[in-house]
Amino acid sequence: MMRYYKIFICGFMGLLLMATGTFAIAAQQGKTVHGNQYAFQKKRPTTHDSLVRPSAKKQYYRQNTARDALKSGRIVSLSVIRRKIQKKYPGKIVDVRLIEPISRTRPYIYKVKVLRKDGKLLVLKINASNARIVGVKGNK
């Protein structure tokens, strides 16, 4: 019984040494990528237009920012945008997103997905300040 105990302890110590040695070597070889992260710790970059829901704090901030922009006249209300889209591209509005500008000089953009009656999906980009259609993707 004592023999199995010694084999188990030796095996466990070997695994422990290999694991710590592997990370130590990887840490020495890996250059820092982002701050204190090493190459083997590189995380996936965040995307702005992601399907992942932002935290509650960021959502609250976004809603306040959009509300302030609407009150100050920097963007047009969504009802105006919806009416304009329905006149030009009849169909069901499936998704609407307000994309914040990177800098103060650029306008807010509404990204709207419209499902046409013939089953085709259109993705419209609309300037939120003057309700002009900037771009259309999909079959018109």
C-alpha positions in Angstrom: 0.0 0.0 0.0 2.9 2.3 0.8 4.3 1.7 -2.6 1.2 2.9 -4.4 1.1 6.0 -2.2 4.7 6.8 -3.2 3.9 6.4 -6.9 0.8 8.6 -6.5 2.8 11.3 -4.8 5.6 11.2 -7.3 3.2 11.3 -10.2 1.3 14.2 -8.7 4.6 16.1 -8.1 5.7 15.4 -11.6 2.4 16.8 -13.0 2.7 19.9 -10.8 6.3 20.6 -11.9 5.4 20.1 -15.6 2.4 22.4 -15.3 4.2 25.2 -13.5 7.2 24.8 -15.8 5.1 25.0 -18.9 3.4 28.3 -17.8 6.8 29.7 -16.7 8.3 29.0 -20.1 5.3 30.3 -21.9 5.4 33.5 -19.8 9.0 34.0 -20.6 8.6 33.4 -24.4 5.4 35.3 -24.8 5.6 39.0 -25.3 3.0 41.3 -23.7 0.1 41.9 -26.0 -2.2 44.1 -24.1 -0.9 45.5 -20.9 -0.1 42.7 -18.5 -1.5 39.9 -20.7 0.8 37.4 -22.3 0.4 35.9 -25.7 -1.3 32.7 -24.4 -3.7 34.9 -22.4 -4.8 37.0 -25.3 -8.5 37.6 -25.1 -11.0 38.1 -27.9 -11.3 41.8 -28.9 -14.6 43.5 -28.1 -16.8 44.4 -30.9 -19.1 47.5 -31.0 -21.9 46.0 -33.0 -22.1 42.7 -31.1 -25.0 40.4 -30.3 -23.7 40.3 -26.7 -25.8 42.5 -24.5 -23.8 45.2 -22.7 -23.8 45.6 -18.9 -26.7 47.3 -17.2 -24.5 50.4 -16.5 -23.6 50.8 -20.1 -27.2 50.3 -21.3 -28.3 53.0 -18.9 -25.5 55.3 -20.2 -26.5 54.6 -23.8 -30.2 55.3 -23.1 -29.3 58.6 -21.4 -27.0 59.6 -24.2 -29.6 58.9 -26.8 -32.3 60.7 -24.8 -30.0 63.8 -24.4 -29.2 63.8 -28.2 -32.9 63.7 -29.0 -33.7 66.5 -26.6 -30.9 68.7 -27.9 -32.0 68.1 -31.5 -28.9 66.2 -32.6 -31.0 63.2 -33.7 -34.6 62.8 -35.1 -37.1 60.6 -33.2 -37.5 57.0 -34.2 -41.1 57.6 -35.3 -40.0 60.0 -38.0 -37.4 57.5 -39.2 -40.0 54.6 -39.2 -42.5 56.7 -41.3 -39.8 57.6 -43.8 -38.7 53.9 -44.2 -42.3 52.6 -44.5 -42.9 55.1 -47.4 -39.8 54.1 -49.4 -39.4 50.5 -48.4 -42.7 48.9 -47.3 -42.4 45.9 -45.1 -41.9 44.9 -41.4 -39.2 46.6 -39.4 -37.4 43.8 -37.7 -34.6 45.5 -35.8 -33.5 49.1 -35.1 -30.2 50.1 -33.5 -28.9 53.6 -32.8 -25.1 53.6 -33.4 -23.2 56.2 -31.5 -20.6 58.2 -33.4 -16.9 57.7 -32.7 -16.3 61.5 -32.5 -18.6 64.5 -32.0 -18.2 65.6 -35.6 -19.8 62.5 -37.0 -23.5 61.9 -37.0 -25.5 59.2 -35.1 -26.6 56.4 -37.4 -29.8 54.3 -37.2 -29.2 50.8 -38.5 -32.6 49.4 -39.5 -33.5 45.9 -40.8 -36.6 45.7 -42.9 -38.2 42.4 -44.0 -39.9 43.1 -47.3 -43.2 41.4 -48.3 -41.4 39.3 -50.8 -39.2 37.8 -48.0 -36.0 39.8 -48.8 -34.1 41.5 -45.9 -32.8 45.0 -46.3 -30.3 46.6 -44.0 -30.6 50.4 -44.1 -28.2 53.0 -42.6 -29.9 56.3 -41.9 -28.4 59.5 -40.7 -30.1 60.2 -37.4 -29.7 63.9 -37.6 -31.6 64.6 -40.8 -33.3 61.2 -41.6 -31.5 60.7 -44.9 -30.8 57.2 -46.1 -27.0 56.8 -46.2 -26.8 53.2 -47.4 -28.9 50.2 -48.4 -27.7 46.5 -48.3 -29.8 43.7 -49.7 -32.0 43.3 -52.8 -34.1 46.4 -53.4 
